[in-house]
Amino acid sequence: MVSSSTLRNSPLLKKLSISQALKSPPQPFAPAHKFWKRSKDFPNPAPSLTNWLSTQTEDAVEKLHTLTSNADAIEKVIRSKATTAELAIPKMKKYLQRIGLDSNDLNKLSVIHVSGTKGKGSTCAFSERILSCHGYTTGLYTSPHLFEVRERIRINGRPLSKEKFGKYFWSVFSKLKDTEIPCKADEGYDMPFYFTFLTVMAIHVFLEEGVDVAIMEVGIGGQYDPTNVFERPVVCGVTALGFDHTNILGNTIQEIAWNKAGIFKRDRPAVVLPQDPSAMQVILDRAVERQSPLFVSESLSRHDLNNLHVNLGIDCDKQAENGCLAVHLTDLWMRLHKREAQMQKYVPATFSNIEDIASLKIRDLHEATVEGLSTCVWPGRTQTIKRERTTYYLDGAHTRESIEVCAKWFKEKANMEKMHLGGTVIRLLIFNTTGDRDTRLFLSLLKDCDFDVALFCTNQLSTVESLSKSDRYYNTFSWKKMMEKARSNQAVWDNLTPSPSSVSPDRTAESCGRPSQDKSFLTSPSSQAFPCILHALAWATQGRDSNVKVKDHRGVDLPEAPQFLQKAEHVQILITGSLHLVGGALEVLIPDMNS
């Protein structure tokens, strides 16, 4: 049998480009499509086609992480004073050209493009599910992922399979690597940033898979986001606006609105949720500038939707407005797709008064639309998981507005559950944030949820490296820095809450023989900091959940839990502050979620 090393050193194979090697059919003795001309840039050859198929996704993820991370890309934009941002779309077009796609190819995709600060992922998920229930083949591109990068690119609502992810990844990566000219980076001949690469890949996947509709969620902003490469989307949407990524988008709601409305295109209808008047004025001005027809989505309450036989699949009252926006986006898309609106040309906005923006109303709903809204699943967003003696409430809220919504949702749901539970119910918070977000503000909004203990941890799944999937969380910071962040968050919480009384909660609980329902002896919740998500979950659950198992403490013993937690009949745990944190928790609680 010919060895892999012999094949790698073959002069004939060295003449092949990477893209040619990918197209070569596999030989009986070894996978010919693994003969890379730059061994340091690509994974080692697999001994068999079966093994290659099982490892190429892991190899792809490892290679993906060699690209410039999102955090580093943001830092470059900040340092360059917007020059990097302004080059984003021209460079995106060049990357697409380098893999063989031009504007004609892009126009083959029927695109729904969604920007916004809060709820754009949920709106995209609702839109995808609605159109899927209507019988269309859907492509969905969102970010970030929870614990597998293939979640970002979905066909008919399901994450791209591992085999297809590996196949499409190496097809795109090889073409970009073959045409890389580092000295011409500003012209788009470099390797794309992490998010940009995945956007290029998503477009390639949707074209190859022949989807009827491609639903694209903006990454950051809109004007300079890589997803804004489409010149002819069918319809655009803007969800609720708020303050996030202000170091890039601006410190005022008007600046943020300008960026978000940058996805508008000439003669392409745009639907927006009701906004602050100053933000809405900017959105209207942008629509006039871009000659885009503009509409406002009428938002119904959950009660109104219930009257239309809709029980939203994504929990929380706030999701009603996202669901309504999705109804309008998909309705416009279906009308235009079926050419029902061909003779009814939508008139671009030419007025200046926001009161003149037409409102889209919902009178009744097609049964497929009702099914889509009711069966939509979007993990990690106002999600509840019930286990024996433990209930998890998970929400990846990471802006002021979304934390406010999360706190309201949690209090309502947890209080309702507590009314139906017997015995002592203990309430815990597991929290972390990323970036430059205002921890003090977030925690001040959460402190009235009546937590008995607040836990702070890093976004690392485990202290054991092999237990942390490489594509769940991009390790931009060292563990030491992440732990410093967790302890800093803990210090903020301790500062926000009164000092504990001199009476130890542990001793008080022990003296009573069981935790007291009257927790007046606790003048403030206590707090703990942990090096990883798994340790925080293990301490919080105290063996109640068989899915939560700490295999290695790396020489660190978990602190002993107070008696009132150990003996509690039920524990309610809110996990929030970061989608990366929520993703890690879900990997523990539902490890086969993407299967």
C-alpha positions, 0 to 999 in steps of 0.5 A: 500500500502506498503511504500518505507521506509518499503520496504527499511527496509525489511530483505529479501531485505537487503540480496540482493546485489545491482546487484541482486536488479537491476535484480529483476523485478519491483513489482506493488507497487514499483520499486524493482530495486531501493532497494539499500543496501547502502542508502547513496550511492544511490538515494532515491526510487521513488514512481512509476516506471514512476517517477523512469524512469524520475528521474534515469538519474538525480540521475545517474548524481548526483552520477557520480559527486561524483567520482573524477573529471577530474581536480582532476584526472589531479592534482593527476597525476601531484603530483604523477610524472606519477605513477598514469598515469602508473597505468591507463591501469592496473586499467582500465582492473580491472574495466572492470573485475569487471563488468564482461568483459575480453579481449575476450569481448573487442575484440568483439568490432570493434574499430577505435581509435583516438588521437591528440591535435586538431580535434580528436572529429571532425574526430570521428564525420566525421567517425561516420557519414560516417559509418552510411551512409554506413549502419553500426550501430555505437557507438561514445565515445567523450569528453567533453560534451556540456551540457548533459553527455549522449552526450559523448556516442552515438548510430547511432549519437544520444546521449544515451537516458535518459532512457538507460543512467540511466539503463546502469549507474546504472548497471555499478555503482552497480557492481563497488560499490559492489566490491569496496575495498578502501585499494586496490585502486592501484590494481583497486578496488577503484571507477574509476575517472569520465572520466574512469567510463564513458569509462567503461560505454561506452564499456559496452553500445557498447557491449550491443547495439551490434554496428558494430563499436565503434569509441573512442576518446582519452581523454588526451594523448594516452599512459596512457588514459583509452581508450587505453585498447583495444589491437586489434583496427581495425585502429588508427588515429592521428590528428594535434598535438599542445601544450595542457595539457603540465603539463602531456604530456610534454613541447615539441612536441616530448614528446606530439607525444610520448604520442599520438602515444601510441595508436598504436598496433602491426599489426594494421594500423595507419593513421596520419595527416602531422606533424612537422618533429620532431613530425613525427619522434617520431611517426614513431619511435613509429610505429616501436617500436609497429610494427604498419603499418603507413600511412600519410593522404593526406589532400585535400583542401575544394576546392578539396573536392568540386570538389568531390561533398563534402560540409563539414558539419562542417564549416571551411577550417581546417576541410578538413584535419579532413574529409580526415583523417576520409575518410582514417580511415573508408575506412581501417575499411570497408576493414578490416571489409569486410575482403577484406584486409585479404590476404593483410597483412599490413606491419609494419613500419621497416624504419627510414626515415619519407620520406618513410612513405606511403601516402594515397590519395583520388581519388574518393569517394563513394556516402555514404562517400560524404553524411557522410562528407556533413551531419555531424553535430558537435555542438560547433565547428565553428558553426553559429546560425542566429537569428533576428538582431543577429548572433552567431559564436561558437567555443570551441577552447582552444589551440593556434592553434585552436584559430588561426583557430577560429579567421581566420574563424570568420573574414572571415565569419563575414566580408562576412556576414557584406557585405550583411547587411545594417546599423550598425553592432556591433561585440562582443566577449564572452570569458573564459578559463579553466585550465592553458591555456595561456589567454594572448596568446589566446586574443592576437590572437583574438584582431585583429577581430575588436571587439567593446566590449569584455565580460568575464564570468564564465562557469556557465550557470546562477546565479540561481542554478536551471537553471544550469544543473548538468551535463553540467559543473563539478563545480571544482571551487567555483563561487568566483574563477571562477569570479576571473578568468573572471576578470583576463581575462578581465584585460589581454584584457584591458592590450592588447588593448589601453586605451579608448579615453577620449570621451565616446563612449556612448555620441558620439553615442548619439550625432550622433543620431545613432551609427557611421559606422566610429568607429575611436572614439573608440581607443580600445574596451571596456570590461565587466565581468559577473558572468554567461553565461546568463548575458553575452548573455543578455547584448550582445543581448539587447533583440534581441533574445527571447531565451535569458531571465534572470530570476533572477539577484541575486540582481545584475543589468546588467550594462547599454549597450552603445547606439551604441550597443542598437541601432545597426541594427545587432550584431555579437557575437563570443563565444570561449575559452572553450567548457564548455562556448560554451556548456552553450551558446548552452543550452540557444540558442538551449535548445532542441538540444539533444531531 
